Amino acid sequence: MVRPSSLLEIKTRSAYQLDEWLAGVPDGPALQTHWYLAVTGHEQAHVAALLGGNRLVVHCVDLRSWHFRLDDNPSLSVAYIDALRAEYVGLWRRRMIEGTWVIAEGAVYDMFDEQRHVVDELPPMRRYWVGIDYGTASQFSAILYGLGADDRLYAVNEWRPNS
């Protein structure tokens, strides 16, 4: 398969935005272009804007990312880093200590750790409960909880419409 080495994003804008475009790609189109790069796997895109119908401006946008951990900061003392390590757990540990910017949107339980809290097989259940959100402002959803033979509570199954 032959694939172009970069993408081309074309915009038309008012002449009143010329100064903004001369300085670079404004935030809105830049974010959109970075999303295109991330989805397509390309590393570079050209953004062309026709301003006021007669002025063409072209910029190159690169997809770059950097990964830094707390340990990478040479100005922090070992005692301070150790104190932060003891404080942060779960999602916030992954973000603030390990530097992996995992998605936190919608995270209710910030201490949730997939390695620790997700199992491949469920034990025999001694009792079940169903939790229901009947959804007046949002969709209906239901979740089946079970008390395992090991006296731990498990989310056994969940259901919500696909709409």
N, C-alpha and C positions, 0 to 999 in steps of 0.2 A: 504494500500500500504506500502510495506517495502522499506525503503530508507536507503542507507548507511549513516553513521554519518559524513563522510568526503569524499572528492574527492582525486583522485590520478592522478597527472600529471607526465608524464614520458618524459624525454629528453635524447638525446645523444649529447655529446659535445666533442670537442677536448681536449686532455690532457693539452694543453696550457692554458686552462681556469680553471684549478684545483684551483689555489689560489683564483680566483674570487668566485668559488662555495664553497670553504671551509669557506669563510667569510659570506656566506648566499646566498639567491637566488638573482641572478643579476636582474637588473631593468626590462629587457624585459620579461623574464618568470614570474617575480613577478607581473607585470601589467596584463599579460594574465591570471594568476591564480586568481588575485583579480576580474577580469571581470567574470571569470567562477563562482566564489563564489557569486557575486552580482546577476548574472542571475539565478543560480540554487537555491539560498536561503540557501545554506550551509554556515556554519560559519568557516569551517576549511578545509584545503587541505594539502596533502603531495606532495611535489615536489621531484621526484627522478631523478638524473642525472647520467648516465653512462658516465664517463669521460675517453676518450682514449681507450674505449673498455674493461677496466679492473678495474676501480675504481668507486664504487657506493657511491654517496653522497645523503642523504635524509634530507630534511628540512620540517618543519611544517610552514604553512602560515595561519594566522588567519585574518578574515575579521572583522575589527573594525572601528568604526567611532566615532568622538566626535563632539559635537555641542556647539559652544561658541558664545555668543552675545557680542557686544561691552560693555554692562553693566557688563559683567563678569570680566572685567579687573580692578582690584582694584587700579592700579597705575594711572588711568586716572581721572582727576577732573570732577566734575559734569558739570562745565561750558564748558569744552572741549567736552564732550559727547553731550551736548545740541547744541553746535555749529555744530558738525558733523551731528546731527539729522536734523538741519535746512538746511544743505547743500545738503545732499543726498536724492534723490527721486527715485521712480521706482525700476528698476533692481538693481542699485548700492546701494540703501537703503536696499533692501532685503539681499544683499551680505555683505555690510560693517557694517551695524547697527544690523540687525537681525541675521546675521550669517548663513543664508540659502544659500548654494552655488548653486543657480539656474543656469541653462545653459545660457550663454551669447553669445555663438557662433552664429554668424549670426544676432545678435540683432542690428538693425539699429536704432531703437528708444529706447534708454536706459531708457526713462522715461515712457515707456509703463507699465501700471498696469492693469492686467487682470480684477481685481475687478471693476475698474473704466471705462475701455474702451471697455468691451465686454457686449453686451446686448442680452437678450433672444428673444426680439421681436423688429422688425424694425417698425418705424412709416411710415405713407404714404410718398412717395417720390414725390418731386416737379420736379426734374430734374435728369438725369443720365449722366455719363461719363464712357468711357472705356479707361483704361490704358493698353498699350501693350508693352511687351519686346519681340521683334521678335527673339532674341536669335541667334547671330552669333557665339558666343563662348560657349553658354549654351542653355538650353532648352527654347522654346517659353513659355510665360505665359501671361495671361490677367487677369485684375481685373476690376470689375464693381463697380463704386462709385455712390452713390446717395446722393442728398441734401434732407434731411428730412424736413417735415413740421415744425420741431422745429429749423430749420436753422443750423443743425449740419450735418457734412459730414460723411457718413457711407461707409464702405467697404461692399457692399451687397453680392458679390459673387466673386470667383476667379476660374481660370481654368488653368491647365497645364497638359501636357501628363503624363501618368503613367510610362513612360520608364525611 
